[in-house]
Structure formats: C-alpha cells, structure tokens
C-alpha cells in the first residue's frame, strides 16, 4: 500500500488534520465547525450544510442530524457481528476467536497458526497473521496499542464511533482460493436500496477500486485516492445477488449505509457497516456522479 508523502499532504491538508484529530487535539472545536474545516481542507471549498446536494455534503450533514443509538452497535466490529447475525443469520459471520481489552491479555498460544487481529473502535487497524511462526509480536503490539489510543470519533466526527469501547478481536483467517486475497464487495445502499457496488483490488500493491451498477456494468467514476482501472477485468461473484439482497435487508432503516461482504470460495461472509465512506471527505473522479449519489440520499422527515 502506497505511503502518504509530503506532496499528498500539501495537495490534501485533510490528511494531517485527521492525524492530529485522532489524537484528540481538536476536541474543543464543535462538531459542525470542525466538519466545515475538514471539508475545506479536503475539497478546497466550504460545504453547504444548510442545503447539501453532493454525496459528501450529505454524508457530513447526516453526521450532525442522524444519530440513532443503534449506530454505535453497528460500527463496533465485535458487537456488529451479533447485530448482523440476529438479522441475516450466523452463517454469514466470520468466527471470532477472542476479544480482549489489552494486547498483553492475548494468549497467542491458544490461537491457530493463521488469524487476523482488529481493533473494534476504528477503521483500518488490521494485523494479518498467515504463519504464527513468523509473526512479529512486537510490531503488532505497537500497531494495535497505537490504534487503541486513537479516538476515532474525533478524526472526522463520525458520531456512531463516539461511544464504541476500544477492544481487540481475533478472527478466523479467510482467503479466497481464486483471487488469493480476501476481496470485499461494498454495496452503497440508499434508503435500503443497493444502487451500486465498489470492488477494491491490489490493495497492497497498487490500490485501485472500480464501481459497478446492479447489473454488473462498470460505472464511469471512482475515487481519486484509489482511482478506477477500466483495463482491469473484475468478474463479480456468482453470489452477488445474495450479497445485494442481504445488504438491502441490513440497510433498510438508514438514509445511507455501505454494507461490505466477502466472497470466500463461493461463500458469503459479512465484513462491516460504514455510514461515512472516507469520513465524508473522499473526492470522487466525477462531479456528475458526486451529485447523483447525493441525490439518492433522502433524509427521514424527522431529521429535517
């Protein structure tokens, strides 16, 4: 995965703001004001939060106006499994091998040769162990403990994360034989309807992501951070209809929700629920599609 360079920060000051925000340095700034500052840093202009129209403007509006208590459970990587299992079934859940409050509490002798460690309260902290004999415990501890100290809510003021308890979970290691990776399929659901899906690939080599419509056709937009690659042929799994149906079931009570699933050797497994992709500060490659996705977000009457 490409590292963030000084030039990246100059082009997008949001990268440095989210780093310091996660350390809690900007807690004193009210949510709305902080969101406006971050938006300005990411896009070079102030957001219209009084009458939002673009995808990212509406995501940031939802941060301030859509705050159901159940959202905390839905983003907690441990609690979300139980929540999702209660709705679509335990068969779609990747087995949890353990959950701990501190890294030093983990009994690695009790874990299998392959496993995955994650923090429950943030996004991106993942340690993949394919062979325990070559597992660098010291580096893993450094990464996990750094994440446990990170207050993810203060990064982008994503309200659902505010009261998630920081913990560590170990999951069963999963890998698809055909792709030699754990490829996930991210369904963008608007009011319970899956309108498009995102597929990331080559994450640790040259990260790209393509978007598809419900019929599997490549859509003419993507993200500037992980640009689309039209030359790359991505075959959607045969169970994509099952994923779509399950995503719509899980998202029917929300104005917007991204529901992620994995395809592992023909079997569907739940990944995670995301209310604000890129925290609402991710640039799309097409203004037309930025407005189109925005038009699909229709707030509930009670929020207006």
Beta strands, then each sheet from edge to edge (+ up, - down):
strand 1: 96-100
strand 2: 115-119
strand 3: 126-129
strand 4: 168-172
strand 5: 184-190
strand 6: 193-201
strand 7: 208-212
strand 8: 256-264
strand 9: 267-274
sheet 1: 1+ 4- 2+ 3-
sheet 2: 7+ 6- 5+ 8- 9+
end
